[in-house]
């Protein structure tokens, strides 16, 4: 599917007006029982491939058809705007490659306005002035403890920069360390796929009691998440400079992969998204348990990628469900290891006792 066709597919979702699955809770009030919302902007630009019709100050496109009818637009030169978050102890996603966006405030009338406001605040880009709103990607539940608790609903909105000229970026340095445009072709390159190592004793798991963290480290080692190695790129920070390669993983990887799936739907690329354990036995058991599960649900997964779910569920729903079999795998390995260890210890004790009797 071409980039234009994919964007038209996303644009058609605007008519469906994806329903918020839970009432928004900007203030995070536990009493209300509502789930907090965050919104991000997935912003595309097209570097001019050839000379043609150019925008002027009194000319503004109002549809994708008008945009792609311009002579300078070259679908092969599509790029995505990424940021690298500043390093902060209080930020759950500190230092991550991300998309512009953030939490919805009480003053925000919609999640879409949140995405626009946060983009303006974080990178100084006025989307109403420089971009055309395309449509939403599927909403995504953000969970902790392997799908055990929903902490946030992430809403993603796609925009296209309508001018062939570079748009100005002014970074909010307290939130954003770098901003850069990355070619979509580089992100979609299968050779760029990699794994990101996430230790069990990382900050995200500090809420777990120490004995449980140690048990998980013993059985799992580290979690290996699907990632994309970003190319060396020109980045905008305190100064424009060439920045070394970074790994995109986690939520941003999931959102960008949702877009790539619309561009090139192919189920063989879906399974590598699922996190795996670094310990071989846990990985083997989870593979055996997850194989039949994946085969049964791949049809549902396909449907959830490019057919918006009016009940608010997204592709993340299926990945969260995967954790159910992963938990069983960890429990199974823990029992097997303890059983084998106990059997060996008992056998040694029996032999020692026999030697002492002699």
HELIX and SHEET records of a PDB file:
HELIX    1   1 UNK A    3  UNK A   12  1                                  10    
HELIX    2   2 UNK A   13  UNK A   15  5                                   3    
HELIX    3   3 UNK A   30  UNK A   32  5                                   3    
HELIX    4   4 UNK A   64  UNK A   68  1                                   5    
HELIX    5   5 UNK A   75  UNK A   77  5                                   3    
HELIX    6   6 UNK A  111  UNK A  123  1                                  13    
HELIX    7   7 UNK A  127  UNK A  130  1                                   4    
HELIX    8   8 UNK A  184  UNK A  188  1                                   5    
HELIX    9   9 UNK A  190  UNK A  192  5                                   3    
HELIX   10  10 UNK A  203  UNK A  205  5                                   3    
HELIX   11  11 UNK A  210  UNK A  220  1                                  11    
HELIX   12  12 UNK A  250  UNK A  263  1                                  14    
HELIX   13  13 UNK A  267  UNK A  269  5                                   3    
HELIX   14  14 UNK A  271  UNK A  273  5                                   3    
HELIX   15  15 UNK A  280  UNK A  306  1                                  27    
HELIX   16  16 UNK A  315  UNK A  357  1                                  43    
SHEET    1   A 4 UNK A  97  UNK A  98  0                                        
SHEET    2   A 4 UNK A  78  UNK A  85 -1                                        
SHEET    3   A 4 UNK A  37  UNK A  46 -1                                        
SHEET    4   A 4 UNK A 101  UNK A 103 -1                                        
SHEET    1   B 5 UNK A  97  UNK A  98  0                                        
SHEET    2   B 5 UNK A  78  UNK A  85 -1                                        
SHEET    3   B 5 UNK A  37  UNK A  46 -1                                        
SHEET    4   B 5 UNK A 149  UNK A 161  1                                        
SHEET    5   B 5 UNK A 131  UNK A 136 -1                                        
SHEET    1   C 5 UNK A  97  UNK A  98  0                                        
SHEET    2   C 5 UNK A  78  UNK A  85 -1                                        
SHEET    3   C 5 UNK A  37  UNK A  46 -1                                        
SHEET    4   C 5 UNK A 149  UNK A 161  1                                        
SHEET    5   C 5 UNK A 140  UNK A 144 -1                                        
SHEET    1   D 5 UNK A  97  UNK A  98  0                                        
SHEET    2   D 5 UNK A  78  UNK A  85 -1                                        
SHEET    3   D 5 UNK A 176  UNK A 183 -1                                        
SHEET    4   D 5 UNK A 233  UNK A 236 -1                                        
SHEET    5   D 5 UNK A 240  UNK A 243 -1                                        
SHEET    1   E 3 UNK A 193  UNK A 199  0                                        
SHEET    2   E 3 UNK A 222  UNK A 229 -1                                        
SHEET    3   E 3 UNK A 247  UNK A 249 -1                                        
SHEET    1   F 3 UNK A 193  UNK A 199  0                                        
SHEET    2   F 3 UNK A 222  UNK A 229 -1                                        
SHEET    3   F 3 UNK A 276  UNK A 277 -1                                        
END                                                                             
